[in-house]
Amino acid sequence: MSVSDHYDSVAADYFRQYQRDQLMEGDYPANYFRLQIILRRLMDAGCSSVFEVGVGEGTPLASMAAMGFDVAGCDISPAMVNAA
């Protein structure tokens, strides 16, 4: 299975890794914590735009856009891009 195939297969539920109430159920709960750290650091650094490589299903970019950042990105998985 290729990397793209793997992420295509998990795209529909990938957003759960960023939800606090799913931390014990997710395969990789570090995503939730990492997102909180990244958001804080971007704000502290005074950033205004973000380009993310490997956007997944878009939760981090959507969070950043909601905070006022100009956002864009790309991903190897067509299913993840569609979800984003």
Salt bridges, closest charged atoms under 4 A:
ASP13 OD1 - ARG16 NH2 3.95
